[in-house]
Amino acid sequence: MEAYKAPGRYHLTVEEAEQTAYLAQSLETCISEVSHHLGGTVRLRNRFSIEFDVEVERVVDLTTTKELKRLKIGMQDLIDDQDYSLTQEIARRLRRGKVQALIVPSARDPQGKNVVLFLENIDRRKAIRKIFERKIE
């Protein structure tokens, strides 16, 4: 898996990028996210959609009011495209606390959610299983 090396919403360093996987909870959210990173609305021809089953125990759901209140942040803080410093710091603290995954709002699909995996805290052979893949026409 080739990691995106530039700082991202939930990773800052190259080392963190290599240990962070971003997954969408639906194909629609995935297409919205990928299209944005490819420069806007594009046709995703000759690409593949891969569905995974992920089983982890230590998950923080940043889409719940309870968790947002606990962290003293708002939903908008998590989807801000101008400044990733807050989300990067949250991710850094949680991954050091051995959290395995975050459920986060999609910045591209208002109804969508993403899953951020902290791979250094996961036994990938046991926790992540590919269910199927299909070519997007």
KOLMARVEX-819036 format. One record per residue (C-alpha): residue in three letters; x negated, y negated, z negated; residue number from 1. Coordinates in Angstrom, 1 decimal, decimal comma, padded with zeros to 4 digits. Example, Ala and Ser with C-alpha at 12.3 -4.5 7.8 and 13.67 -1.06 7.14 Angstrom:
// residues 2
+------+--------+--------+--------+-----+
: type :   east :  north :     up : seq :
+------+--------+--------+--------+-----+
:  Ala : -012,3 :  004,5 : -007,8 :   1 :
:  Ser : -013,7 :  001,1 : -007,1 :   2 :
+------+--------+--------+--------+-----+
This chain:
// residues 137
+------+--------+--------+--------+-----+
: type :   east :  north :     up : seq :
+------+--------+--------+--------+-----+
:  Met :  000,0 :  000,0 :  000,0 :   1 :
:  Glu : -001,6 : -003,3 :  001,1 :   2 :
:  Ala : -000,9 : -006,0 : -001,5 :   3 :
:  Tyr : -000,1 : -009,6 : -000,6 :   4 :
:  Lys : -003,2 : -011,3 : -001,9 :   5 :
:  Ala : -002,0 : -014,9 : -002,4 :   6 :
:  Pro : -000,4 : -015,9 : -005,7 :   7 :
:  Gly :  003,2 : -014,9 : -005,8 :   8 :
:  Arg :  006,2 : -015,5 : -008,0 :   9 :
:  Tyr :  005,3 : -012,7 : -010,5 :  10 :
:  His :  001,5 : -012,4 : -009,9 :  11 :
:  Leu : -001,3 : -014,9 : -009,8 :  12 :
:  Thr : -004,6 : -013,1 : -009,2 :  13 :
:  Val : -005,7 : -010,6 : -006,6 :  14 :
:  Glu : -005,9 : -007,9 : -009,3 :  15 :
:  Glu : -002,3 : -008,6 : -010,4 :  16 :
:  Ala : -001,2 : -008,6 : -006,7 :  17 :
:  Glu : -002,7 : -005,1 : -006,2 :  18 :
:  Gln : -000,8 : -003,9 : -009,3 :  19 :
:  Thr :  002,6 : -005,5 : -008,4 :  20 :
:  Ala :  005,3 : -004,1 : -006,2 :  21 :
:  Tyr :  008,3 : -006,1 : -005,2 :  22 :
:  Leu :  011,5 : -004,1 : -004,3 :  23 :
:  Ala :  015,0 : -005,3 : -003,4 :  24 :
:  Gln :  018,1 : -003,6 : -004,8 :  25 :
:  Ser :  019,9 : -003,7 : -001,5 :  26 :
:  Leu :  019,0 : -003,7 :  002,2 :  27 :
:  Glu :  020,7 : -007,1 :  002,6 :  28 :
:  Thr :  018,5 : -008,6 : -000,1 :  29 :
:  Cys :  015,4 : -007,0 :  001,4 :  30 :
:  Ile :  016,1 : -008,4 :  004,8 :  31 :
:  Ser :  016,6 : -011,9 :  003,3 :  32 :
:  Glu :  013,3 : -011,7 :  001,4 :  33 :
:  Val :  011,3 : -010,3 :  004,3 :  34 :
:  Ser :  012,7 : -012,7 :  006,8 :  35 :
:  His :  011,7 : -015,6 :  004,6 :  36 :
:  His :  008,1 : -014,4 :  004,4 :  37 :
:  Leu :  008,0 : -013,8 :  008,1 :  38 :
:  Gly :  008,9 : -017,4 :  008,8 :  39 :
:  Gly :  012,7 : -017,6 :  008,6 :  40 :
:  Thr :  015,5 : -015,8 :  010,4 :  41 :
:  Val :  013,9 : -013,1 :  012,5 :  42 :
:  Arg :  015,0 : -009,8 :  013,9 :  43 :
:  Leu :  013,4 : -006,9 :  012,0 :  44 :
:  Arg :  012,9 : -004,7 :  015,0 :  45 :
:  Asn :  010,6 : -001,8 :  014,8 :  46 :
:  Arg :  010,4 : -001,9 :  011,0 :  47 :
:  Phe :  011,5 :  000,7 :  008,4 :  48 :
:  Ser :  013,8 :  000,5 :  005,4 :  49 :
:  Ile :  012,6 :  002,9 :  002,7 :  50 :
:  Glu :  014,7 :  003,7 : -000,3 :  51 :
:  Phe :  013,0 :  004,7 : -003,6 :  52 :
:  Asp :  014,2 :  006,2 : -006,8 :  53 :
:  Val :  012,4 :  004,5 : -009,7 :  54 :
:  Glu :  012,5 :  005,8 : -013,2 :  55 :
:  Val :  011,0 :  003,6 : -015,9 :  56 :
:  Glu :  011,7 :  003,0 : -019,5 :  57 :
:  Arg :  010,4 : -000,4 : -020,4 :  58 :
:  Val :  012,4 : -002,8 : -018,2 :  59 :
:  Val :  013,3 : -006,5 : -018,9 :  60 :
:  Asp :  016,4 : -007,7 : -017,0 :  61 :
:  Leu :  015,9 : -011,4 : -016,3 :  62 :
:  Thr :  019,3 : -011,7 : -014,7 :  63 :
:  Thr :  021,1 : -011,5 : -018,0 :  64 :
:  Thr :  022,2 : -014,5 : -020,1 :  65 :
:  Lys :  020,9 : -012,8 : -023,2 :  66 :
:  Glu :  017,3 : -012,4 : -021,8 :  67 :
:  Leu :  017,3 : -015,9 : -020,4 :  68 :
:  Lys :  018,3 : -017,4 : -023,7 :  69 :
:  Arg :  015,7 : -015,3 : -025,5 :  70 :
:  Leu :  013,0 : -016,7 : -023,2 :  71 :
:  Lys :  014,5 : -020,2 : -023,3 :  72 :
:  Ile :  014,7 : -020,4 : -019,5 :  73 :
:  Gly :  017,4 : -020,8 : -016,9 :  74 :
:  Met :  018,1 : -018,8 : -013,7 :  75 :
:  Gln :  016,9 : -021,8 : -011,6 :  76 :
:  Asp :  013,5 : -021,5 : -013,3 :  77 :
:  Leu :  013,1 : -018,0 : -011,8 :  78 :
:  Ile :  013,9 : -019,0 : -008,2 :  79 :
:  Asp :  012,0 : -022,3 : -008,0 :  80 :
:  Asp :  010,0 : -022,4 : -004,8 :  81 :
:  Gln :  007,8 : -025,3 : -005,9 :  82 :
:  Asp :  006,2 : -024,0 : -009,0 :  83 :
:  Tyr :  005,5 : -020,3 : -009,9 :  84 :
:  Ser :  003,6 : -021,0 : -013,0 :  85 :
:  Leu :  006,4 : -020,2 : -015,4 :  86 :
:  Thr :  007,3 : -016,9 : -013,7 :  87 :
:  Gln :  003,6 : -016,0 : -013,4 :  88 :
:  Glu :  003,2 : -016,6 : -017,2 :  89 :
:  Ile :  006,3 : -014,6 : -018,1 :  90 :
:  Ala :  005,0 : -011,7 : -015,9 :  91 :
:  Arg :  001,5 : -011,8 : -017,4 :  92 :
:  Arg :  002,9 : -011,7 : -021,0 :  93 :
:  Leu :  005,3 : -008,9 : -020,2 :  94 :
:  Arg :  002,8 : -006,7 : -018,3 :  95 :
:  Arg :  000,3 : -007,1 : -021,1 :  96 :
:  Gly :  003,1 : -005,9 : -023,4 :  97 :
:  Lys :  003,3 : -002,7 : -021,3 :  98 :
:  Val :  006,6 : -003,6 : -019,6 :  99 :
:  Gln :  006,9 : -001,5 : -016,5 : 100 :
:  Ala :  009,5 : -003,5 : -014,5 : 101 :
:  Leu :  011,5 : -006,7 : -014,3 : 102 :
:  Ile :  014,9 : -007,1 : -012,7 : 103 :
:  Val :  014,9 : -010,6 : -011,3 : 104 :
:  Pro :  017,3 : -012,8 : -009,2 : 105 :
:  Ser :  016,5 : -013,0 : -005,5 : 106 :
:  Ala :  015,4 : -016,4 : -004,4 : 107 :
:  Arg :  016,7 : -015,7 : -000,9 : 108 :
:  Asp :  020,0 : -013,9 : -001,5 : 109 :
:  Pro :  022,2 : -015,6 : -004,1 : 110 :
:  Gln :  024,0 : -012,3 : -004,9 : 111 :
:  Gly :  020,8 : -010,2 : -004,7 : 112 :
:  Lys :  018,4 : -008,8 : -007,3 : 113 :
:  Asn :  014,9 : -007,6 : -006,9 : 114 :
:  Val :  012,8 : -005,2 : -009,0 : 115 :
:  Val :  009,2 : -006,1 : -009,8 : 116 :
:  Leu :  007,1 : -003,1 : -010,8 : 117 :
:  Phe :  003,9 : -003,5 : -012,8 : 118 :
:  Leu :  002,1 : -000,5 : -011,4 : 119 :
:  Glu : -000,7 : -000,4 : -014,0 : 120 :
:  Asn :  002,0 :  000,5 : -016,6 : 121 :
:  Ile :  003,6 :  003,3 : -014,5 : 122 :
:  Asp :  002,6 :  006,8 : -013,7 : 123 :
:  Arg :  003,5 :  006,5 : -010,0 : 124 :
:  Arg :  003,6 :  010,2 : -009,4 : 125 :
:  Lys :  006,4 :  010,7 : -011,9 : 126 :
:  Ala :  008,2 :  007,3 : -011,8 : 127 :
:  Ile :  008,5 :  006,5 : -008,1 : 128 :
:  Arg :  010,0 :  008,9 : -005,6 : 129 :
:  Lys :  010,8 :  008,1 : -001,9 : 130 :
:  Ile :  014,4 :  009,2 : -001,1 : 131 :
:  Phe :  014,5 :  008,4 :  002,6 : 132 :
:  Glu :  013,4 :  006,0 :  005,3 : 133 :
:  Arg :  015,0 :  004,8 :  008,4 : 134 :
:  Lys :  014,0 :  002,7 :  011,3 : 135 :
:  Ile :  015,7 : -000,7 :  011,6 : 136 :
:  Glu :  016,8 : -001,1 :  015,2 : 137 :
+------+--------+--------+--------+-----+
